[in-house]
Each structure stands twice: as C-alpha cells, then as structure tokens.
Amino acid sequence: MKNLDVLITPFAGNRGRPIGKRCVMVANPADFNLLCRLTQTTGAGSTRLMMSRLFQGGKGNGRFSLLGPFVGAPYAVILQETAIAQGAREIVLFGWCGAVSSDVHVGDIVIPSSALIDDGTSRNYINEETDEVFPSAAVQQGLKDALIKRKIIFHEGRIWSTDAVFRETHEKIQFYNKRGAIAVEMEAAAVFSVGGFRGVEVGCILVASDELFSGKWVRGFSNPAFIQSRRAVCKMFRDLILQKELVSS
C-alpha cells in the first residue's frame, strides 16, 4: 500500500523525548498499573498521551516504555503511531480476548499467529484485498520461548479482530471459527497492520476473559484463573523488559 499524501502525520511533539525502542502497550488499566509497579516505573517521569499514560524506564540501549490503557483499534493506533514517532521499534500488545473455540477457556493465554480483519482501521494501512494480517515472527517466538521457559501453557492460532463488541453474533462467531479463529478481540489486526506499514516489529499476547463458543456468553472477569494468568504475563514482561530481551533476536 502506498504512503499517500496525508495531511496529518504522527509526530513526537515538542515535549516528546526518545522512549527507547521497546514498548509494551497494555490495554487494561489494572494490568497496566501492575506492570508499572513491577518494573518500578511508577515513580519515574511519565507523560500523558491522549487519554493514556506513557511511562519510561531503563537507560541507554535498555530504555523501554509502557503505554496504556486503551480500547479499540482507532485509539490503539493513535497511541502506536505516536510511540513509533518517538522511537519505538519493538511493540507488544497485551490485552484480553473472548474464546470462540472450545479449545480455549477463561484464563487461557493466546499467542496470535495472525488476525482476521473485521475492523475499519486496518484497511487504511494495507492492501484492500487482504483480510488477514500477521505479527512479527521474531516477537511472537520470543514470547513463546518466555512462556515455555516458565512452564506456562498457551494456545497459538488465528484471532478475529472486530470494532463491534456488541455485534459478535452467532453467525459471525461460527464464520470466524470455521476460518480457524480461536479468539476475538478489538485491536490486534490494526496494530499488526501499522507495524507492517511502518516497518516495526509488532507482537501480541492475550488472556481469555470470556467464552462465546457455546452460544452463550460465559463471563470470567472475576475468575481466579483469569486473574492469575494476567499476573503471570505481567511478571513475564517484567523479566523480559528488565533483561532487555523483549524480542528474540
């Protein structure tokens, strides 16, 4: 897709300063706050970015940033584009998902191999004939290696990205499940699309918060397994970030 003559381009801003090449975008406020505490960035200088916060840590080549919270593809991409403009080159999205396959249950961890596009933002960054986008193989392999090292079980497979949470109909769930989707969420396809367009490494890890495959909505937001998995992912990110190994290279 050609870089058209756009009128508005992402920029760091007058107060923007280099944030380091590693960035974790955390969708949920509770996960974002926990990861900030674990990496001891809560006491460091932070800046407001739109309706979110950008925390920075580390020094030199080990600089990293934590960005969040957010919801939905359009807003996630605004944050992502700004982070890239400020120097981010390795970005990982950490969010929640709904299980659309009976193989995935509340509290399970999902590593997307690709994302099927059912959002509007992705189309602005890719060829119109494409309906599937992919994360960085290097980033995803690094995440898988980290999970395996910690003996954390996970699923890997296609996911479905949609803008409309309240329009996840029986028909759509069956359609995307038949196409191999194991989970649904809101931002991954767009974030992958921007990564490809801007030439940066982008990955994603998700935790299943609810189940849709049975034809009923099974909510698991207070399920201990869901809470435990989110904490495990945050601790894994802490280790990877502080060891400067966010991406396997």
Secondary structure as GFF3:
##gff-version 3
##sequence-region A 1 249
A	DSSP	beta_strand	22	26	.	.	.	ID=ss1
A	DSSP	alpha_helix	29	38	.	.	.	ID=ss2
A	DSSP	beta_strand	46	49	.	.	.	ID=ss3
A	DSSP	beta_strand	52	57	.	.	.	ID=ss4
A	DSSP	three_ten_helix	60	62	.	.	.	ID=ss5
A	DSSP	beta_strand	64	68	.	.	.	ID=ss6
A	DSSP	alpha_helix	73	85	.	.	.	ID=ss7
A	DSSP	beta_strand	90	99	.	.	.	ID=ss8
A	DSSP	beta_strand	109	118	.	.	.	ID=ss9
A	DSSP	three_ten_helix	122	124	.	.	.	ID=ss10
A	DSSP	beta_strand	132	133	.	.	.	ID=ss11
A	DSSP	alpha_helix	137	149	.	.	.	ID=ss12
A	DSSP	beta_strand	155	162	.	.	.	ID=ss13
A	DSSP	three_ten_helix	165	167	.	.	.	ID=ss14
A	DSSP	alpha_helix	170	178	.	.	.	ID=ss15
A	DSSP	beta_strand	181	185	.	.	.	ID=ss16
A	DSSP	alpha_helix	188	198	.	.	.	ID=ss17
A	DSSP	beta_strand	201	211	.	.	.	ID=ss18
A	DSSP	beta_strand	218	219	.	.	.	ID=ss19
A	DSSP	alpha_helix	224	242	.	.	.	ID=ss20
###
